[in-house]
Amino acid sequence: MSVDGWHTLLVLGGIRSGKSEFAESLVADAPTVRYVATAPAGDPEDTEWATRLAVHRARRPGSWSTEETAADPGRLVEVIAAAGPNETLLVDDLGGWVTVLLDPAHQPADDTATIAELAAAVRSSTARVVLVSPEVGLSLVPTTPLGRAFTDALGATNRAVADACDAVALVVAGQTAWLKPATPAPAHAVPPAATSPEAEPGRAAAPQHAAPRTAAPRNAPAQAVPADLGTGDVTLPEVLTPAAAPVPAPATSAEPGTGDWAAPTMALPMIATGLVIQPGMELPMPDDYTGPQAVDRLATLDIPGAGLGVLEQVVGFAAATQGTSTPRPWDSVRVLLIQGDHEGGASAGATPGESARRARQTRAGRGALARLAAENRAALQIVEAPVSAPMEDGPALPADEVEAALRYGWRLAEQAADAGVQLLVLAACGAGAEAAAAAVLAATAGAEPPTVLGRVITEQGEIDDTAWMVRCAAVRDALHRTRRSAREAKDVLAELGGGDIALATGVLLGATARKVPVLLDGPVGTAAAMVSRDLAGQARHWCLLPDHGGRPGVRLAADVLGLTPLVDLRLDLGEGATALAALPLLRSALTLAATLPVHPSLGGPDDSDTGDTATGGGAEPDFTEPEPAGPGPTTIGSDEPVSPGRRAD
């Protein structure tokens, strides 16, 4: 099953309903698409039919490949059955396929058996398959035998394929209604007919009204990851708004935590009961063009110095993830604090219960993370991850709990995207988390544990080398224990990573699927990014690393992932807090890039002349002198009295 909660989808609709455009929008983010054309060529003298086919061909991007199955209806079954898990198929449409199936040239044929073969191929397919079909069940029964044969065969095909597919959508007059699953799916608009085929239909979707969700009580405890997450009914942790953030969010965006959820940023439905996270998933990539365009544009701005320096990376990153060459500062930010401990030698030197105390402190609005979140007007969400067993003795987390943690993290990212969050900050606190991250790095990057495991600092600020050696031994023993084990992503999470890193990996994957950028900060986030490479290589392109914090493991992971730390302040304020400390600087760079005009020498406005009516310079500038603090005239740089409101020349 695909990362969107389904891997097979049937799109039904009438003539000119927009069903084909909607189906194309569902796979617009796939790197490659095989377009399966089923319609016969038709009469060479039928120019109107040829025009229809030409319009369909013109909408297909150049990266798509096309396969014709009109000559043999059985070829469609073969194509679907042979497609691999990393492929995406778009079949348009089943009406043309039925037309060929009923063609006397292919008779005698068992139509019922052929339809059953198609349904079986769809049901067993490991690829992402979107099928388009006309809905003829709402029309009158045809008066001709051939018309009745066609509608009967197409109706039977639609029923069989709909039963085999994970999801079914009906497009009526350009509006989409989800027929399957039974639970309401998000509303998705069909792109207008005039929309360019290259435009991304899922980007910047207009918010839709949805049923509000009741927030949990403010003093509710952090909720652990449930094992039965697949039901989709689990309540997610409360979203907190720090009291020290007095500036309200803009009226145009949803306030995190209010319960008003916006429409998804992608045009792909999410089925909570069917999400399966697996290697080779096809997730969207940032825009390849707008990032470089935004950086090139910086050279034209009216900046007195050499420019933004390394902060140009921030502008390019924001432009690529926002899909515009003039990116805006992130207004809605949410911090996800993952609290989860590791037992055994990984937690040597850690004070028992310290991570739980940090989580309670943050929930109460105290501590570095909460204070910085308030300064940045960022919402907080505290998530309790499963406790991880000693990795030197056995698996840190059972395989089923790894699956639950991945899906739970995905849902947290989904919730943030639905609430209009524009940037996620991934934070973590937990005993033994750094040692677990070092084990993940050793398994995925071939690092030596002592080189990526930071020194142990006690609460009194002293270095505890004994505890550090115990942690190194635990990682060494865990790697020796798993030396013959598979190194697949889920195996690494189960054997070494544990609950917090698995949950963080799910957050990264879910954020990538919904095109929400993530600020990484610390060993848990970077270890999760390393694991996510094997599940979806696109995830790292949605991550930004403000500072390495002086941690050797973070440095190595950043080098492997190609993430260049923006600053070298060596801040170590706790995972997540360092990113928040750097966030105002990142926002400042985006503000300048978005608001500064082009230099006058390159055609920009020349606003250096303030205007002086005495010299013919133009209108008066839009400012006045401030009122004096007390009675009497005010002097400005001279002995001449200047009355209030008079401009000093």
Residue pairs with C-beta under 8 A, 6 or more apart in sequence:
1 7
1 166
1 274
1 275
1 276
1 278
2 128
2 281
2 282
3 275
3 277
3 281
3 282
3 283
3 509
3 513
3 536
4 128
4 266
4 268
4 269
4 270
4 271
4 513
5 166
5 167
5 268
5 269
5 270
5 271
5 272
5 274
5 275
6 165
6 166
6 167
6 269
6 271
6 274
7 125
7 126
7 127
7 128
7 129
7 166
8 122
8 123
8 125
8 128
8 129
8 130
8 131
8 164
8 165
8 166
8 167
9 26
9 129
9 130
9 131
9 165
9 166
9 167
9 168
9 169
9 269
10 131
10 133
10 158
10 161
10 162
10 165
10 167
10 168
10 169
11 19
11 22
11 23
11 26
11 130
11 131
11 132
11 133
11 168
11 169
11 171
12 19
12 133
12 134
12 135
12 158
12 162
12 168
12 169
12 170
12 171
12 179
13 19
13 22
13 132
13 134
13 135
13 170
13 171
13 172
14 134
14 135
14 138
14 172
15 134
17 171
17 172
17 173
17 174
18 171
18 173
18 174
18 190
18 191
18 193
19 93
19 132
19 134
19 171
19 190
20 56
20 59
20 92
20 93
20 132
21 59
21 190
21 191
21 193
21 195
22 169
22 171
22 176
22 188
22 190
22 191
22 267
23 90
23 92
23 130
23 132
24 59
24 60
24 90
24 197
25 188
25 190
25 191
25 201
25 202
25 267
26 130
26 267
26 268
27 33
27 88
27 90
27 128
27 130
28 200
28 201
28 202
28 267
29 200
29 202
29 266
29 268
29 282
29 283
29 284
29 285
30 88
30 128
30 282
31 63
31 282
31 285
32 63
32 64
32 65
32 87
32 88
33 61
33 63
33 64
33 65
33 88
33 89
33 90
34 64
34 65
34 66
34 67
34 79
34 83
34 87
34 88
34 89
34 90
35 60
35 64
35 65
35 66
35 67
35 90
35 92
36 66
36 67
36 69
36 76
36 79
36 89
36 90
36 91
36 92
37 56
37 66
37 67
37 68
37 69
37 70
37 92
37 96
38 69
38 70
38 76
38 91
38 92
38 93
38 94
38 95
38 96
38 97
38 100
39 53
39 70
39 93
39 95
39 96
39 99
40 70
40 96
40 99
40 100
40 103
41 53
41 70
42 49
42 50
42 53
43 49
44 50
56 92
57 66
58 197
59 197
60 66
60 197
61 197
61 198
64 90
67 79
69 75
69 76
69 79
69 97
69 100
70 96
70 100
72 106
73 97
73 100
73 101
73 106
73 114
74 114
74 117
76 91
76 97
76 118
77 114
77 117
77 118
77 121
79 89
80 89
80 91
80 118
80 121
80 122
80 125
80 127
80 129
81 121
81 124
81 125
83 89
83 125
83 126
83 127
83 129
84 126
84 127
85 126
85 127
85 278
85 280
86 127
86 280
86 282
87 127
87 128
88 127
88 128
88 129
88 130
88 282
89 127
89 128
89 129
89 130
90 130
90 132
91 97
91 129
91 130
91 131
91 132
92 131
92 132
93 131
93 132
93 133
93 134
94 131
94 132
94 133
94 134
94 154
94 157
94 158
94 161
95 133
95 134
95 136
95 154
97 118
97 157
98 150
98 153
98 154
98 157
99 150
100 106
101 109
101 111
101 114
101 153
102 111
102 146
102 149
102 150
102 153
111 153
112 156
115 153
115 156
115 157
115 160
116 160
118 157
118 160
118 161
119 160
119 161
119 163
119 164
120 164
122 129
122 131
122 161
122 164
122 165
123 164
128 282
131 161
131 165
133 154
133 157
133 158
133 161
134 154
135 158
135 170
136 150
136 151
136 154
136 155
137 151
137 155
137 158
139 151
141 148
141 151
142 148
142 150
142 151
162 168
162 179
162 180
165 180
166 180
166 271
166 274
167 178
167 180
167 181
167 185
167 269
167 271
168 178
168 179
168 180
169 176
169 177
169 178
169 179
169 269
170 176
170 177
170 178
170 179
171 177
171 190
174 189
174 190
174 192
175 189
175 190
176 187
176 188
176 189
176 190
178 184
178 185
178 269
181 271
181 273
181 274
183 232
183 272
185 269
185 270
185 271
186 208
186 210
186 263
186 264
186 269
186 270
187 208
187 263
188 205
188 263
188 264
188 267
188 269
189 201
189 205
189 206
190 201
191 199
191 201
195 201
200 323
201 267
202 264
202 265
202 266
202 267
202 268
202 515
203 265
203 323
203 515
204 265
204 323
205 263
205 264
205 265
205 267
206 263
207 254
207 262
207 263
207 420
208 262
208 263
210 260
210 261
210 262
210 263
210 418
212 258
212 259
212 260
212 261
213 259
213 261
214 259
215 238
215 239
215 257
215 258
215 259
216 235
216 237
216 238
217 238
218 238
218 240
220 238
222 237
222 339
222 359
222 363
222 382
222 383
222 384
223 235
223 236
223 237
223 383
223 384
224 384
224 385
224 386
225 383
225 384
225 385
225 386
225 401
225 404
225 405
225 408
225 499
225 503
226 234
226 404
226 408
227 400
227 401
227 404
228 234
228 404
229 404
229 407
229 408
229 411
230 272
230 273
230 275
230 404
230 407
231 272
231 273
232 272
232 273
234 408
234 411
236 381
236 411
236 412
236 415
237 381
237 382
237 383
237 384
237 412
238 257
238 381
239 256
239 257
239 334
239 379
239 380
239 381
239 419
240 257
240 363
240 365
240 379
240 380
240 381
240 382
241 255
241 256
241 257
241 379
241 380
242 365
242 370
242 371
242 373
242 374
242 378
242 379
242 380
243 365
243 374
244 365
244 371
244 374
244 375
245 373
245 374
245 375
245 376
245 377
245 378
247 377
248 255
249 255
249 256
249 331
249 332
249 377
250 331
253 331
253 332
253 420
253 422
254 260
254 261
254 262
254 332
254 419
254 420
256 332
256 334
256 379
256 416
256 419
256 420
256 421
257 379
257 419
258 419
260 419
261 415
261 418
261 419
262 418
262 419
262 420
263 418
264 270
264 414
264 417
264 418
264 514
265 417
265 514
265 515
265 516
266 284
266 513
266 514
266 515
268 513
270 414
272 411
275 407
275 410
277 403
277 406
277 407
277 410
277 506
277 509
277 535
278 535
279 488
279 489
279 534
279 535
280 535
280 536
281 509
281 535
281 536
282 536
283 509
283 512
283 513
283 536
283 538
283 539
284 512
284 513
284 515
284 538
285 538
285 541
286 317
286 320
286 321
286 323
286 515
286 541
286 542
287 319
287 320
287 321
287 323
288 320
290 319
290 320
290 322
290 323
290 324
290 325
291 316
291 317
291 319
291 320
292 316
293 319
293 325
294 315
294 316
294 318
294 319
294 320
294 324
294 325
294 326
294 327
294 593
295 312
295 315
295 316
295 319
297 325
297 326
297 593
298 307
298 308
298 312
298 315
298 593
299 307
300 598
300 599
300 602
300 604
301 592
301 593
301 596
301 597
301 598
301 599
302 596
302 597
302 598
302 599
302 600
302 604
303 592
303 596
303 599
308 314
308 315
308 589
308 592
308 593
310 564
310 566
310 567
311 566
311 585
311 586
311 589
312 589
313 564
313 566
314 544
314 566
314 586
314 589
314 590
315 327
315 589
315 590
315 593
317 517
317 544
318 327
318 328
318 330
318 517
318 590
319 325
319 326
319 327
320 541
321 327
321 515
321 517
321 542
322 328
326 593
326 594
327 590
327 593
327 594
328 590
328 594
329 587
329 590
329 591
329 594
330 422
330 423
330 517
330 587
330 590
331 422
332 379
332 419
332 420
332 421
332 422
332 423
333 376
333 377
333 378
333 379
333 421
333 422
333 423
333 424
333 425
333 583
334 378
334 379
334 380
334 381
334 416
334 419
334 421
334 423
334 424
334 425
335 369
335 373
335 378
335 379
335 380
335 381
335 424
335 425
335 427
335 576
335 580
336 381
336 383
336 412
336 416
336 424
336 425
336 426
336 427
336 507
337 359
337 362
337 369
337 380
337 381
337 382
337 383
337 427
337 428
337 429
337 576
338 383
338 385
338 426
338 427
338 428
338 429
338 430
338 500
338 503
338 504
338 507
338 524
339 355
339 356
339 358
339 359
339 382
339 383
339 384
339 385
339 428
339 429
339 430
339 500
340 355
340 384
340 385
340 386
340 387
340 388
340 428
340 430
340 433
340 498
340 499
340 500
340 503
341 347
341 355
341 387
341 388
341 430
341 431
341 432
341 433
342 387
342 388
342 390
342 391
342 396
342 430
342 431
342 432
342 433
342 435
342 436
342 498
342 500
343 387
343 388
343 389
343 390
343 432
344 389
344 390
344 391
344 392
344 393
344 432
344 474
345 390
345 392
345 435
345 470
345 471
345 473
345 474
345 477
346 388
346 390
346 391
346 431
346 432
346 435
346 436
346 439
346 471
346 474
346 475
347 431
347 432
347 435
348 432
348 456
348 466
348 467
348 468
348 470
348 471
348 474
349 456
349 458
349 464
349 466
349 467
349 468
349 470
349 471
350 431
350 432
351 431
351 459
352 431
354 431
355 429
355 430
355 431
358 367
358 429
358 574
359 382
359 384
359 429
361 367
361 370
362 369
362 370
362 380
362 382
363 370
363 380
363 382
364 370
365 374
367 574
368 573
368 574
368 577
369 380
369 427
369 573
369 574
369 576
369 577
369 580
370 380
372 573
372 577
372 580
372 581
372 583
373 379
373 380
373 580
375 580
375 584
376 580
376 583
376 584
378 425
378 580
378 583
379 421
381 412
381 416
383 408
383 412
383 503
385 405
385 430
385 498
385 499
385 500
385 502
385 503
386 397
386 401
386 405
386 498
386 499
387 499
388 396
388 397
388 432
388 436
388 497
388 498
388 499
388 500
389 395
389 396
389 397
389 498
390 396
390 474
391 436
391 439
391 474
391 475
391 478
391 495
391 496
391 498
392 473
392 474
392 475
392 477
392 478
392 481
393 481
394 481
395 494
395 495
396 436
396 493
396 494
396 495
396 496
396 497
396 498
396 499
397 405
397 493
397 494
397 497
397 498
397 499
397 502
398 494
399 490
399 494
401 499
401 502
402 490
402 493
402 494
402 502
403 490
405 493
405 499
405 502
405 503
405 506
406 490
406 493
406 502
406 503
406 505
406 506
406 509
407 506
408 503
408 506
409 502
409 503
409 504
409 505
409 506
409 507
409 508
409 509
409 510
410 506
410 507
410 509
410 510
410 513
411 506
411 510
412 503
412 506
412 507
412 510
413 424
413 506
413 507
413 508
413 509
413 510
413 511
413 513
413 514
413 516
414 510
414 514
416 424
416 511
416 516
417 510
417 511
417 514
417 515
417 516
421 516
422 516
422 517
423 516
423 517
423 518
423 519
424 507
424 511
424 516
424 517
424 518
424 519
425 518
425 519
425 521
425 576
425 579
425 580
425 583
426 504
426 507
426 508
426 518
426 519
426 520
426 521
426 524
426 525
426 528
426 575
426 576
427 521
427 522
427 525
427 574
427 575
427 576
427 577
427 579
428 500
428 504
428 522
428 524
428 525
428 575
428 576
429 574
429 575
430 500
430 524
432 471
433 500
433 501
433 523
433 524
433 575
434 453
434 454
434 471
434 523
434 551
434 553
435 453
435 471
435 474
435 475
436 496
436 497
436 498
436 500
436 501
436 524
436 527
437 497
437 501
437 523
437 524
437 526
437 527
437 553
438 447
438 449
438 452
438 453
438 471
438 475
438 523
438 553
439 449
439 475
439 478
439 479
439 496
439 497
440 492
440 493
440 496
440 497
440 501
440 527
440 530
440 531
441 447
441 452
441 527
441 530
441 553
441 556
441 557
442 448
442 449
442 452
442 475
442 479
443 479
443 482
443 487
443 492
443 495
443 496
444 487
444 492
444 530
444 531
444 533
444 534
445 530
445 556
445 557
445 560
447 553
447 556
449 472
449 475
449 476
449 479
450 472
451 552
451 556
452 552
452 553
452 556
453 468
453 471
453 472
453 475
453 552
453 553
454 523
454 550
454 551
454 552
454 553
455 463
455 465
455 468
456 463
456 464
456 465
456 467
456 468
456 471
457 463
457 464
458 464
478 495
478 496
479 496
481 495
482 495
482 496
485 491
485 495
488 534
489 505
489 531
489 532
489 533
489 534
489 535
492 531
493 501
493 502
493 505
493 531
497 505
497 527
497 528
497 531
500 524
501 524
501 527
501 528
501 531
504 524
504 525
504 527
504 528
505 528
505 531
505 532
505 535
507 518
507 528
508 518
508 525
508 528
508 529
508 532
508 539
508 542
508 543
509 532
509 535
509 536
509 539
511 517
511 518
511 539
511 542
512 532
512 536
512 538
512 539
512 541
512 542
515 542
516 542
517 542
517 543
517 544
518 525
518 542
518 543
518 544
519 543
519 544
519 545
519 546
519 579
519 583
520 526
520 529
520 543
520 544
520 545
520 563
520 579
521 545
521 546
521 547
521 549
521 575
521 576
521 577
521 578
521 579
522 549
522 551
522 554
522 574
522 575
522 576
522 578
523 551
523 553
523 554
523 557
523 575
524 575
525 543
525 575
526 545
526 553
526 554
526 557
526 558
526 561
526 563
527 553
527 557
529 539
529 540
529 543
529 557
529 561
529 563
530 557
530 560
530 561
532 539
532 540
533 539
533 540
533 561
540 561
540 562
540 563
543 561
543 563
544 563
544 566
544 586
545 554
545 558
545 563
545 564
545 565
545 566
546 565
546 566
546 567
546 578
546 579
546 582
546 583
546 586
547 565
547 566
547 567
547 568
547 569
547 570
547 571
547 578
547 579
547 582
548 554
548 555
548 558
548 565
548 568
548 570
549 570
549 571
549 572
549 578
550 570
550 572
551 572
555 565
557 563
558 564
558 565
566 582
566 586
567 582
567 585
569 578
569 581
569 582
571 577
571 578
571 581
571 582
572 578
573 581
597 604
597 605
597 607
598 604
600 606
600 608
609 617
609 618
610 617
610 621
611 617
611 618
611 619
611 620
611 621
612 618
612 649
613 619
613 620
614 649
620 647
621 647
624 645
624 647
625 634
625 636
625 642
625 644
625 645
625 646
625 647
625 648
627 644
628 634
628 644
633 641
633 642
633 643
634 641
634 642
634 643
634 644
635 641
635 642
636 642
636 648
637 648
642 648
